[in-house]
Amino acid sequence: MGSHIEVSEILAPHGQTQIRLQVHGLQPDRAYGAHVHVRPCGASGTDAGGHYQNTPDPRSPSVDPRYANPANEVWLDLTTDAHGDATATSTVTWRFRPAGAGSVVLHAEHTHTAPGQAGVAGARLACLTVPFR
């Protein structure tokens, strides 16, 4: 059967946005990170670009916790169960800029938060292009 990833976006009242990530068939009992990225998926793992940030960091790549944090980005860290399934939800107090967000990327590790490592989550394992509103 293979792996399956599903992403849903809910535009909540008062300008909030909720993103829900469901994964099925991944490695069991394993931690992953996931984030909304700025471009659609492509042939290369880097084609999706960096993390979408509500307030963009003037430096790239962004590893400053003032910008790379779960209030300014969409972080969807999860740990799979014994079947390789998991769900993560992130609610932010803003909406995506038009054509500003294009995909969700699954990473090899939970997201780091320390200065100089903020937002880093290891290798890009999978990418799903999402038509965010």
HELIX and SHEET records of a PDB file:
HELIX    1   1 PRO A   13  GLY A   15  5                                   3    
HELIX    2   2 GLY A   45  ALA A   48  5                                   4    
SHEET    1   A 3 HIS A   4  LEU A  11  0                                        
SHEET    2   A 3 THR A  17  HIS A  24 -1                                        
SHEET    3   A 3 ALA A  86  VAL A  92 -1                                        
SHEET    1   B 4 LEU A  78  THR A  79  0                                        
SHEET    2   B 4 ALA A  31  HIS A  37 -1                                        
SHEET    3   B 4 SER A 103  HIS A 107 -1                                        
SHEET    4   B 4 ARG A 124  THR A 129 -1                                        
END                                                                             
